[in-house]
Amino acid sequence: MTQFRPCIDLHAGKVKQIVGGTLSDDGASLQTNFESDRPAGYYANLYRKDALTGGHVIKLGPDNDAPAREALAVYPRGLQIGGGIHRENAASWLEAGASHVIVTSWLFDADGHFRPERLDALLGEVGKERLVLDLSCRAQGEGWMVAMNRWQTPTDLLLDAETLRELAHSCDEFLIHAADVEGKCEGIDARLVEFLGQHAPIPVTYAGGVQALDDLQTVQDLSGGKVDLTIGSALDLFGGNKVRYTDCVAWNREC
């Protein structure tokens, strides 16, 4: 059954919801949907009290380590951590309380070429059962290409059935943001969700474009219940007016 999975997105030390495609190094084009006056630990405590599992903390750029560690301390083993994860720091984030580490950009070189030896090295550090691969992507032709560097740089890794089968041997879950619709609240990438339901052999969480509570049922139907859903900017918890957090918690309990 499709589950609602919570998130805590951190940018410049604050809990925010942004339009994913506008995130760049200089910040000139950044579009922010929401900035919270509450600390990351507030949200982690809420998720802990509501027994929500499989959520993630994503560090979008620098100056986010302290709030990320705060969230993990409040809800130890209840949240995954992503953003700037690599071989040298992955174990320390697990020690800080993360259930899993999430990795994308470090698996590629500066030109976007996939480096499988880096994945092997990371597996040696943390093990398959503590690793989530972020295969967030952008549409390209009839398919999708994995994007790195906060979804700004396309890589040479095609998100297809073969990629999912091969990489499933090296991780516990996939996390996939549809970067083209992330933060826009204009509808999910239904074709991507259906594709993931058909071809992902391990648990996968989709994020991007949610505009109504009914999208939980839509993802359930499209994926046969094999894909979970993260909701960000549409959620009233993050200033949205399209989906109530309490309804998402109720959905999980009913499931």
Residue pairs with C-beta under 8 A, 6 or more apart in sequence:
1 220
1 225
1 255
2 216
2 217
2 219
2 220
2 223
2 225
2 226
2 227
2 228
2 229
2 255
3 54
3 228
3 229
3 252
3 255
4 52
4 216
4 228
4 229
4 230
4 231
4 248
4 249
4 251
4 252
5 52
5 53
5 54
5 55
5 56
5 205
5 228
5 229
5 230
6 43
6 47
6 52
6 55
6 230
7 55
7 56
7 57
7 58
7 207
7 230
7 231
7 232
8 15
8 40
8 43
8 44
8 55
8 56
8 57
8 58
8 71
8 79
9 15
9 16
9 17
9 18
9 57
9 58
9 60
9 232
10 16
10 40
10 57
10 58
10 59
10 60
10 64
10 67
10 68
10 83
11 18
11 23
11 32
11 60
11 61
11 64
12 61
12 62
12 63
12 64
13 63
13 64
13 66
13 67
14 35
14 36
14 67
15 35
15 36
15 38
15 39
15 40
15 43
15 67
15 238
16 32
16 33
16 34
16 35
16 36
16 60
17 32
17 33
17 34
17 183
17 232
17 233
17 238
17 239
17 240
18 30
18 31
18 32
18 33
18 60
18 183
19 31
19 32
19 33
19 182
19 183
19 184
19 233
20 150
20 151
20 177
20 179
20 182
20 183
20 208
21 151
21 179
21 180
21 182
21 183
22 29
22 30
22 31
22 183
23 30
23 60
23 61
23 150
23 151
23 152
24 30
24 150
24 152
31 183
33 183
33 185
33 233
33 238
33 239
33 240
34 233
34 238
34 239
34 240
36 42
36 43
36 238
39 67
39 70
40 57
40 67
40 68
40 70
40 71
41 67
41 70
41 71
41 73
41 74
43 71
43 237
44 57
44 70
44 71
44 72
44 74
44 75
44 78
44 79
45 74
45 75
46 237
47 55
47 75
47 78
47 79
48 74
48 75
48 78
50 249
52 78
52 249
52 252
53 78
54 80
54 173
54 203
54 205
54 228
55 78
55 79
55 80
55 230
56 79
56 80
56 81
56 82
56 102
56 132
56 175
56 205
56 230
57 68
57 71
57 72
57 79
57 80
57 81
57 82
57 83
57 98
58 82
58 83
58 102
59 65
59 68
59 81
59 82
59 83
59 84
60 83
60 150
61 83
61 150
64 83
68 81
68 83
69 96
69 97
71 79
72 79
72 81
72 93
72 96
72 97
72 98
73 96
73 97
75 97
76 97
77 97
77 98
77 99
78 99
79 97
79 98
79 99
80 98
80 99
80 100
80 101
80 102
80 132
80 175
81 93
81 96
81 98
81 100
81 101
81 102
82 101
82 102
82 103
82 104
82 132
82 134
82 175
83 102
84 105
85 93
85 101
85 102
85 103
85 106
86 103
86 106
86 122
87 106
87 118
87 121
87 122
87 125
90 101
90 103
90 122
90 125
90 126
91 125
91 126
93 101
94 100
94 101
94 126
94 130
99 130
100 130
100 131
100 132
100 172
100 173
101 126
101 130
101 131
101 132
102 132
102 133
102 134
102 175
103 122
103 131
103 132
103 133
103 134
104 133
104 134
104 135
104 136
104 146
104 148
105 148
105 149
106 118
106 122
107 114
107 115
107 118
107 119
107 122
107 133
108 114
108 115
108 148
108 155
108 157
109 115
112 148
112 153
112 154
112 155
112 156
113 155
113 156
114 155
114 156
114 157
119 167
119 170
120 170
122 131
123 131
123 170
128 169
128 170
128 171
128 172
129 172
130 172
131 170
131 171
131 172
132 171
132 172
132 173
132 174
132 175
133 167
133 170
133 171
133 173
133 174
133 175
134 174
134 175
134 176
134 177
135 146
135 157
135 159
135 163
135 167
135 174
135 175
135 176
136 146
136 147
136 151
136 175
136 176
136 177
136 178
136 179
137 144
137 145
137 146
137 147
137 159
137 176
137 177
137 178
137 179
137 192
138 144
138 145
138 147
138 151
138 154
138 179
138 180
139 180
139 189
140 154
143 158
143 159
143 160
144 158
144 159
144 192
145 154
145 155
145 156
145 157
145 158
145 159
146 154
146 155
146 157
146 158
146 159
147 153
147 154
147 155
147 179
148 155
151 177
151 179
151 182
157 163
159 176
160 199
161 198
161 199
164 174
164 196
164 199
164 200
164 201
165 199
165 201
167 174
168 174
168 200
168 201
168 202
171 202
172 202
172 203
173 202
173 203
173 204
173 205
174 196
174 200
174 202
174 203
174 204
174 205
175 204
175 205
175 207
176 192
176 196
176 204
176 205
176 206
176 207
177 206
177 207
177 208
178 188
178 189
178 192
178 206
178 207
178 208
178 209
179 208
180 189
180 208
181 187
181 188
181 189
181 208
181 209
182 207
182 208
182 209
182 232
183 208
183 232
183 233
184 209
184 233
185 209
185 210
185 211
185 233
185 234
185 240
185 242
186 209
186 211
187 209
187 211
188 206
188 208
188 209
188 210
188 211
188 215
188 218
188 219
189 208
189 209
190 218
190 222
192 206
193 206
193 218
193 219
193 222
193 223
193 227
194 222
194 223
196 204
196 206
196 223
196 226
196 227
197 222
197 223
197 224
197 226
197 227
198 223
200 226
200 227
203 226
203 228
204 226
204 227
204 228
205 227
205 228
205 229
205 230
206 219
206 227
206 228
206 229
206 230
207 229
207 230
207 231
207 232
210 229
210 230
210 231
210 232
210 234
210 242
210 243
211 234
211 242
212 234
212 242
212 243
213 242
213 243
213 244
213 247
213 248
213 251
215 229
215 231
215 243
216 229
216 248
216 251
219 227
219 228
219 229
231 243
231 248
232 238
233 239
233 240
234 240
234 242
234 243
235 242
235 243
235 244
235 245
235 248
236 243
236 244
236 245
237 245
